[in-house]
Amino acid sequence: MARVVLGMLGLGTVGTGVVELLSKHRHLTLKKVAVKDVQKERDVKPNCPLTTDVNEIINDPEIEVLVEVMGGENPTVSYLEQAIKKRKHIVTANKEVLAKHGPRLFALAKEHGVAIFFEASVAGGVPLLSTIHKGLEANEIESVTGILNGTTNFILSKMEAGNSYASALKEAQELGFAEADPTADVDGFDVAYKLSVLAALGFGHFVKPDTIYKEGIRNITEEDMALAKEFGYRIKLLGTAARGGSNGNSGFDVRVHPTLVPLDHPLASVSGPNNGILVRGHAVGQLTLIGPGAGKLPTASAVVGDLMNLAGALKLPDFASYFQPAIDASPASAAPPDSWKCPFYLRLVVKDTPGVIGKLGTIFGAHNISISTIIQRGVEGQAATVVILTHDVLGKDMNAAIAELKKSDFLASKDEIGNAIRIFRAA
Ligand SMILES: NC(=O)c1ccc[n+]([C@@H]2O[C@H](COP(=O)([O-])OP(=O)(O)OC[C@H]3O[C@@H](n4cnc5c(N)ncnc54)[C@H](OP(=O)(O)O)[C@@H]3O)[C@@H](O)[C@H]2O)c1
């Protein structure tokens, strides 16, 4: 196979895995790697020099492909732009830079006749993007739904086993699954970036990450986990990207939030740091993919797979256009959460006084909410926990009901309901 010369930005978790895997593919020759600190102790020694000067890679005419495993938005986006203008193909694992700057980067790549490969940016080692892009090419992709963040899935699995959120997060940090600042994972940003990338591939439009509804897992308690199980559910952080219309909406239905998933649903059995994704195509129906969504070698497997694909096609005329998905130059917005319909789980802590259930029924009825199940637990004369499962509710109706509940005189803690979590409804 013809030799292909690579330059790489980053030699952290993923970069280290890439170097390890490249040792078996000698035709993919790493010429230089840019890092922040060349003196740092490393687990691997690449067979090439390290540099802190990214320009040495970008301006090297012999380097045909830039492998970006450095992460972050800035200065990464400008390095990618410069490399594309120098007609280098890009292989990246960076969902954030794609979600925020994808339309511009893909337009620039088209203008300069180069390709951007990004399998590793979503679901790590699971070949999700190539499945959507090539394997399901004959389909109109209707929806992609799933567990797209291994860190939060690990934390929720630990909470289900009886750990508190704080101790599960600490364990995830000690094992290297979670960053010291876990915001991107636990508040849903990471999943939102991945959904934007999935929407680009599946629907032809990146979705602006700041329009995507994000609700993370910080408010989930062990009590919610235990109650969900009693009702036959497991709580998962799900990301959904669906074409408008599937749920009575216009526009794209793109969102990330905790969800009660029925115990017998395939996504309920995805545990620990794994990812699990349902892809629905109009012809194929539904596929389920489950596997390692992060980690050194699983993610490097996706990066090096991209490099091998790219190397195999590099000498063919006009190959870049064959690999590039048709993505619109203008990003789309996600539909507002008010317009989706799904059942809800609601946990309320109320004063244990007569008539509370009747008052709850009145408030829900006034907002078109029909209750499917209600239970009350508590010691007489003290606070009681009321758990309500509803039938399908519009987001705006549930929000209005919650606002009215917060003004009522029967909540045990003023202005505080326990929790409101959506229940799975196929997109
Ligand atoms: N980790 C995963 O499991 C995983 C899974 C899927 C996708 N990804 C994506 O892969 C990318 C890399 O993640 P990672 O976990 O490998 O990150 P990481 O371990 O933090 O490594 C980042 C690397 O980039 C280098 N770097 C940072 N800023 C730089 C700069 N300004 N100039 C030159 N080098 C710089 C660092 O240099 P030093 O080594 O000198 O500090 C380090 O080698 C991210 O986009 C991430 O979202 C990661």
The ligand as an SDF file (V2000), in Angstrom:
LIG
                    3D

 48 52  0  0  0  0  0  0  0  0999 V2000
  -10.5690   10.1660   25.8670 N   0  0  0  0  0  0  0  0  0  0  0  0
  -11.5390    9.5050   25.2150 C   0  0  0  0  0  0  0  0  0  0  0  0
  -11.9150    8.3860   25.5910 O   0  0  0  0  0  0  0  0  0  0  0  0
  -12.1720   10.1270   23.9970 C   0  0  0  0  0  0  0  0  0  0  0  0
  -13.2170    9.4410   23.3360 C   0  0  0  0  0  0  0  0  0  0  0  0
  -13.7670    9.9810   22.1710 C   0  0  0  0  0  0  0  0  0  0  0  0
  -13.3220   11.2140   21.7160 C   0  0  0  0  0  0  0  0  0  0  0  0
  -12.3290   11.8660   22.4200 N   0  0  0  0  0  0  0  0  0  0  0  0
  -11.8990   13.1550   21.8980 C   0  0  0  0  0  0  0  0  0  0  0  0
  -10.5250   13.0400   21.5290 O   0  0  0  0  0  0  0  0  0  0  0  0
   -9.8550   14.2800   21.7260 C   0  0  0  0  0  0  0  0  0  0  0  0
   -8.6460   14.0640   22.6120 C   0  0  0  0  0  0  0  0  0  0  0  0
   -9.0700   13.5460   23.8660 O   0  0  0  0  0  0  0  0  0  0  0  0
   -8.0040   12.9510   24.9210 P   0  0  0  0  0  0  0  0  0  0  0  0
   -8.8350   12.3280   25.9940 O   0  0  0  0  0  0  0  0  0  0  0  0
   -6.9890   12.1400   24.2400 O   0  0  0  0  0  0  0  0  0  0  0  0
   -7.3640   14.3030   25.4720 O   0  0  0  0  0  0  0  0  0  0  0  0
   -6.1090   14.4780   26.4410 P   0  0  0  0  0  0  0  0  0  0  0  0
   -5.7530   13.1650   27.0710 O   0  0  0  0  0  0  0  0  0  0  0  0
   -6.3930   15.6300   27.3210 O   0  0  0  0  0  0  0  0  0  0  0  0
   -4.9220   14.8560   25.4390 O   0  0  0  0  0  0  0  0  0  0  0  0
   -4.8380   16.0930   24.8010 C   0  0  0  0  0  0  0  0  0  0  0  0
   -3.5000   16.1850   24.0840 C   0  0  0  0  0  0  0  0  0  0  0  0
   -3.4370   17.3910   23.3520 O   0  0  0  0  0  0  0  0  0  0  0  0
   -2.2380   18.0960   23.6640 C   0  0  0  0  0  0  0  0  0  0  0  0
   -2.5180   19.5280   23.5980 N   0  0  0  0  0  0  0  0  0  0  0  0
   -3.4470   20.2220   24.2920 C   0  0  0  0  0  0  0  0  0  0  0  0
   -3.4400   21.5240   23.9520 N   0  0  0  0  0  0  0  0  0  0  0  0
   -2.4790   21.6490   22.9990 C   0  0  0  0  0  0  0  0  0  0  0  0
   -1.9550   22.7420   22.2460 C   0  0  0  0  0  0  0  0  0  0  0  0
   -2.4580   23.9830   22.3910 N   0  0  0  0  0  0  0  0  0  0  0  0
   -0.9650   22.5050   21.3550 N   0  0  0  0  0  0  0  0  0  0  0  0
   -0.4620   21.2460   21.2040 C   0  0  0  0  0  0  0  0  0  0  0  0
   -0.9060   20.1670   21.8860 N   0  0  0  0  0  0  0  0  0  0  0  0
   -1.8920   20.3740   22.7700 C   0  0  0  0  0  0  0  0  0  0  0  0
   -1.8390   17.6400   25.0530 C   0  0  0  0  0  0  0  0  0  0  0  0
   -0.4430   17.8170   25.2170 O   0  0  0  0  0  0  0  0  0  0  0  0
    0.3430   17.3220   26.5300 P   0  0  0  0  0  0  0  0  0  0  0  0
    0.3170   15.8160   26.4780 O   0  0  0  0  0  0  0  0  0  0  0  0
    1.7220   17.8550   26.3980 O   0  0  0  0  0  0  0  0  0  0  0  0
   -0.4140   17.8720   27.7020 O   0  0  0  0  0  0  0  0  0  0  0  0
   -2.2910   16.1770   25.0300 C   0  0  0  0  0  0  0  0  0  0  0  0
   -1.2680   15.3710   24.5070 O   0  0  0  0  0  0  0  0  0  0  0  0
  -10.9120   15.2360   22.2970 C   0  0  0  0  0  0  0  0  0  0  0  0
  -11.5000   15.9610   21.2710 O   0  0  0  0  0  0  0  0  0  0  0  0
  -11.9430   14.2880   22.9080 C   0  0  0  0  0  0  0  0  0  0  0  0
  -13.2380   14.8430   22.9790 O   0  0  0  0  0  0  0  0  0  0  0  0
  -11.7640   11.3600   23.5240 C   0  0  0  0  0  0  0  0  0  0  0  0
  1  2  1  0
  2  3  2  0
  2  4  1  0
  4  5  1  0
  4 48  2  0
  5  6  2  0
  6  7  1  0
  7  8  2  0
  8  9  1  0
  8 48  1  0
  9 10  1  0
  9 46  1  0
 10 11  1  0
 11 12  1  0
 11 44  1  0
 12 13  1  0
 13 14  1  0
 14 15  2  0
 14 16  1  0
 14 17  1  0
 17 18  1  0
 18 19  2  0
 18 20  1  0
 18 21  1  0
 21 22  1  0
 22 23  1  0
 23 24  1  0
 23 42  1  0
 24 25  1  0
 25 26  1  0
 25 36  1  0
 26 27  1  0
 26 35  1  0
 27 28  2  0
 28 29  1  0
 29 30  1  0
 29 35  2  0
 30 31  1  0
 30 32  2  0
 32 33  1  0
 33 34  2  0
 34 35  1  0
 36 37  1  0
 36 42  1  0
 37 38  1  0
 38 39  2  0
 38 40  1  0
 38 41  1  0
 42 43  1  0
 44 45  1  0
 44 46  1  0
 46 47  1  0
M  CHG  2   8   1  16  -1
M  END
$$$$
